[in-house]
Amino acid sequence: MRLSRPFYQLPVLFETARLQAEVAGLPPEAWVPHPDGVPGNSAARLITAGGVETDSVHGQMLPTQWLAAMPYLRQVLAGFGVVWGRSRLMRLAPGVGVPEHADINYHWHTRVRLHIPIFTLPEVRFHCDGQSVHMGVGDAWIFDNWRRHHVENNAKAERIHLVADTSGTAAFWRLACGQAPPKDQWRTVDWHQKGDPQLLTESNQRSPIMPAAEVQFLIEDLCGELTIATDAAGAEGRAARFVMLMESFVFDWRQLCALHGVSGRARPDFLRLANAVRTAARLLGDGLVMQTNDVSALLVLEKRVLQHLVVDEGAL
């Protein structure tokens, strides 16, 4: 999700010793390699589709067995009053990091990632769009993951963060981005021995066909970020034709939705339109990038829009 600046620290604190004790109590089998295969990066899954060992972002999100055994961490998550999507503990080995990247996938268009450091040292630095912070133990942070970012663990110990995805409520966004009080007035989420609050989790079920209004929203957002990264002859003309192609695509998709609805009927017609737009865009996209993060417009179009227009029949 795009934010107006790279980092925000939320004015809330946690009982760090209790968090650390719960995380330290996880068995070795709770930790699995990072789904992208980043060396030295591993995770313990806390909220997943069906509550099982998967990294999918689609389906009914539920607590895993590992989160079920962590009562204070459940209280921490529930205390924000938001609906949580995929959530994990992310562990970085000493001396390694997360390579620079920008999160452009569909999942991130309306979601932000909350970070709560549980084990960390000052030598761990989080970089985003030219700025750098150390997220301290027991803090809470969000950042603009549309911008380019990376992490460095230059400490001699593991770094473990709780990372939890949400679209947030109005109250959450006021807390995250509003004027923070002095730090000595920040609220601490206290442990309640008998507390077992309801944890709100996503029911992330997609319609077989993406509705026209959402397609328009995604395409307008993409075109609003479009810029030219080259001074090659004809680049401005190609950019203008790319935008016209996108506008035409929205009109045609809306007509198909009007004719067939979004229940999955006439799936081949929707796929033909998506593939035609994909082919035409490839002829125009050279040198067209996103202004904020310099990512190829074609890559964003593919990962944020085209891959998600039609749900595979086997996934229904």
C-alpha positions in Angstrom: 0.0 0.0 0.0 1.3 3.5 -0.8 1.9 5.8 2.1 2.8 9.5 2.2 6.2 8.8 3.7 8.4 5.7 3.9 8.0 4.8 7.7 5.5 5.3 10.5 6.0 4.2 14.0 2.7 3.5 15.8 2.4 4.9 19.4 1.9 1.5 21.1 4.3 -0.7 23.0 4.3 -4.4 24.2 5.6 -6.6 26.9 8.8 -7.6 25.2 9.9 -10.2 27.6 6.6 -12.1 27.3 6.8 -11.9 23.5 10.4 -13.1 23.5 9.5 -16.0 25.8 6.6 -17.2 23.5 8.8 -17.0 20.4 11.7 -18.7 22.0 9.4 -21.5 23.0 8.6 -22.5 19.4 9.9 -25.9 18.4 12.5 -26.1 15.5 9.9 -27.6 13.2 7.8 -24.4 13.3 10.5 -22.6 11.2 10.5 -23.1 7.5 12.5 -21.5 4.6 11.4 -18.2 3.2 8.9 -18.9 0.3 11.1 -16.9 -2.1 14.2 -18.8 -1.1 16.1 -15.8 0.3 19.2 -17.3 2.0 19.3 -16.9 5.7 15.6 -16.0 5.9 13.1 -18.3 7.5 9.6 -18.0 8.9 7.1 -19.4 11.4 3.6 -19.2 10.0 1.0 -17.8 12.4 -2.1 -17.0 10.2 -2.5 -18.9 7.0 -5.2 -20.1 4.6 -7.0 -22.8 6.5 -4.5 -22.5 9.4 -2.2 -25.0 7.7 1.4 -24.9 6.5 1.0 -22.8 3.3 2.0 -19.3 2.1 -1.1 -18.8 -0.1 -2.9 -15.5 0.4 -6.3 -16.8 -0.8 -8.9 -18.6 1.3 -10.2 -18.3 4.8 -7.3 -17.2 7.0 -7.0 -19.0 10.4 -4.5 -19.2 13.2 -1.9 -22.0 12.9 -1.0 -24.4 15.7 2.0 -22.2 16.4 -0.1 -19.1 17.0 -2.6 -21.2 19.1 0.3 -21.8 21.5 1.1 -18.1 21.9 -1.6 -16.4 24.0 0.1 -13.0 24.4 0.9 -12.7 20.7 -2.8 -13.4 20.0 -3.8 -10.7 22.4 -1.3 -8.3 20.7 -2.9 -9.0 17.3 -6.4 -8.8 18.5 -5.7 -5.5 20.3 -5.4 -3.7 17.0 -9.1 -4.4 16.2 -8.3 -5.1 12.5 -8.8 -8.1 10.2 -5.5 -9.9 9.7 -4.4 -11.7 6.5 -1.3 -13.8 6.2 1.0 -13.3 9.2 4.3 -14.8 10.2 7.4 -14.5 12.3 10.3 -13.6 10.0 13.8 -14.6 11.0 17.0 -13.2 9.6 20.3 -15.0 10.3 23.3 -12.9 11.5 25.1 -11.1 8.7 22.4 -11.5 6.0 19.6 -9.4 4.7 16.6 -9.0 2.4 17.6 -7.8 -1.1 16.2 -4.5 -2.4 12.8 -4.9 -4.0 9.3 -3.3 -4.2 6.1 -5.2 -3.4 4.0 -4.8 -6.5 1.7 -7.9 -6.4 -2.1 -7.7 -6.2 -2.1 -8.7 -2.6 -0.3 -5.5 -1.6 -2.5 -3.0 -3.4 -4.8 -2.5 -0.4 -2.7 -4.0 2.4 0.0 -2.8 4.7 2.5 -4.9 6.7 2.8 -4.3 10.5 6.3 -5.0 11.9 6.8 -5.7 15.6 10.4 -6.6 16.4 10.8 -9.3 19.0 14.5 -10.1 18.8 16.8 -7.4 17.3 19.9 -5.3 17.8 20.8 -1.8 16.7 22.9 -3.1 13.9 19.7 -4.2 12.1 18.6 -1.5 9.7 15.5 -1.3 7.5 15.9 0.9 4.4 13.1 2.3 2.4 13.3 4.9 -0.4 16.6 6.3 0.8 15.6 6.5 4.5 16.8 4.1 7.2 15.5 3.1 10.6 16.2 0.6 13.4 13.0 -0.9 14.5 13.5 -1.5 18.3 12.3 -4.4 20.3 8.6 -4.0 21.3 8.0 -1.2 18.8 5.3 -1.3 16.1 6.0 0.0 12.6 4.5 0.1 9.1 6.2 1.2 5.9 5.4 1.9 2.3 6.3 -1.3 0.6 5.5 0.1 -2.9 8.7 1.9 -2.6 12.0 0.1 -3.0 13.2 -1.3 0.3 15.7 -3.7 1.8 16.9 -5.0 5.2 20.4 -5.5 6.6 21.2 -7.6 9.7 24.8 -6.6 10.5 24.4 -7.9 14.1 25.9 -11.2 15.4 22.5 -12.5 16.4 19.2 -13.5 14.7 16.6 -10.8 14.0 12.9 -11.9 14.5 10.0 -9.7 13.6 6.3 -10.4 13.8 5.0 -9.4 10.3 1.2 -9.2 9.9 -0.8 -8.0 6.9 -3.9 -5.9 7.1 -6.0 -3.4 5.2 -6.7 -1.6 8.5 -9.7 0.1 9.9 -10.2 3.9 10.1 -9.2 3.7 13.8 -6.0 1.8 12.8 -5.0 4.4 10.2 -5.6 7.3 12.7 -3.4 5.5 15.2 -0.7 4.7 12.6 -0.6 8.0 10.7 -2.0 10.6 13.1 -0.1 12.9 15.4 1.5 10.7 18.1 1.6 11.8 21.7 4.9 11.9 23.7 6.4 8.4 24.0 5.8 8.4 27.8 2.1 8.5 27.0 2.0 5.6 24.6 -0.2 2.7 25.5 1.3 -0.7 26.4 -0.6 -3.8 25.5 -0.7 -5.6 28.8 -0.9 -9.3 29.3 -4.2 -10.7 30.6 -3.9 -14.2 31.9 -7.5 -15.0 31.3 -7.8 -13.0 28.1 -8.5 -14.8 24.9 -10.0 -12.2 22.5 -11.5 -13.0 19.2 -8.9 -12.8 16.4 -10.4 -11.3 13.2 -9.0 -13.0 10.0 -9.6 -12.5 6.3 -12.0 -14.5 4.3 -10.1 -13.8 1.1 -12.4 -15.4 -1.5 -12.2 -14.1 -5.0 -15.0 -14.0 -7.6 -14.2 -16.1 -10.7 -14.0 -12.9 -12.7 -12.6 -9.6 -11.4 -15.4 -7.0 -11.3 -15.1 -4.1 -13.7 -14.9 -1.5 -11.0 -11.9 -3.2 -9.5 -10.2 -3.5 -12.9 -10.8 0.2 -13.5 -9.4 1.1 -10.0 -6.2 -0.9 -10.6 -5.7 0.4 -14.1 -6.2 4.0 -13.2 -3.7 3.6 -10.3 -1.2 2.1 -12.7 -1.5 4.8 -15.3 -1.3 7.5 -12.6 2.2 6.3 -11.7 3.4 5.8 -15.3 6.5 7.6 -16.4 9.1 7.3 -19.1 12.6 6.0 -18.2 14.2 6.6 -21.5 14.7 9.5 -24.0 14.5 7.2 -26.9 12.6 8.5 -30.0 9.0 7.7 -29.8 8.9 7.0 -26.1 6.3 9.6 -25.3 4.1 8.4 -28.2 4.3 4.8 -26.9 3.4 6.0 -23.4 0.3 7.7 -24.7 -0.7 4.6 -26.7 -0.1 2.4 -23.6 -2.5 4.6 -21.6 -5.1 4.5 -24.4 -4.7 0.7 -24.5 -5.4 0.5 -20.8 -8.5 2.7 -21.1 -9.8 0.6 -23.9 -9.2 -2.5 -22.0 -11.3 -1.2 -19.1 -14.2 -0.4 -21.4 -14.1 -3.8 -23.0 -13.8 -5.6 -19.7 -16.8 -3.7 -18.4 -18.8 -4.8 -21.4 -17.9 -8.4 -20.9 -18.9 -8.2 -17.2 -22.2 -6.5 -18.3 -22.9 -9.4 -20.7 -21.8 -12.4 -18.7 -21.5 -11.2 -15.0 -18.6 -12.3 -12.8 -19.7 -15.8 -11.9 -17.3 -17.5 -14.3 -19.6 -17.9 -17.3 -17.8 -17.3 -20.6 -14.4 -17.5 -19.0 -12.7 -18.0 -22.4 -14.0 -14.6 -23.6 -12.4 -12.9 -20.6 -9.2 -14.8 -21.1 -9.0 -13.8 -24.8 -9.3 -10.1 -23.9 -6.7 -10.4 -21.1 -4.3 -12.2 -23.5 -4.9 -9.6 -26.3 -4.1 -6.8 -23.9 -1.0 -8.6 -22.7 0.3 -9.0 -26.2 -0.4 -5.4 -27.2 1.1 -4.0 -24.0 4.4 -5.8 -24.7 4.8 -3.9 -27.9 4.5 -0.5 -26.1 6.0 -1.1 -22.7 9.7 -0.7 -23.3 11.1 2.1 -21.1 7.8 2.7 -19.2 8.2 2.4 -15.5 6.4 3.3 -12.2 7.5 6.7 -11.0 7.9 5.8 -7.3 9.9 2.6 -7.6 11.2 2.4 -11.2 9.6 -1.0 -11.7 8.6 -1.9 -15.2 5.0 -1.0 -16.0 4.6 -4.3 -17.9 5.7 -6.2 -14.7 3.2 -4.3 -12.6 0.4 -4.8 -15.2 1.1 -8.5 -15.2 1.5 -9.1 -11.4 -1.1 -6.6 -10.1 -3.8 -7.0 -12.8 -3.5 -9.6 -15.5 -2.6 -12.6 -13.4 -5.7 -12.0 -11.2 -8.4 -11.2 -13.7 -9.7 -14.8 -14.0 -9.5 -17.4 -11.3 -8.3 -20.7 -12.5 -11.2 -23.2 -12.6 -9.3 -25.6 -10.3 -9.2 -22.9 -7.6 -13.0 -22.5 -7.3 
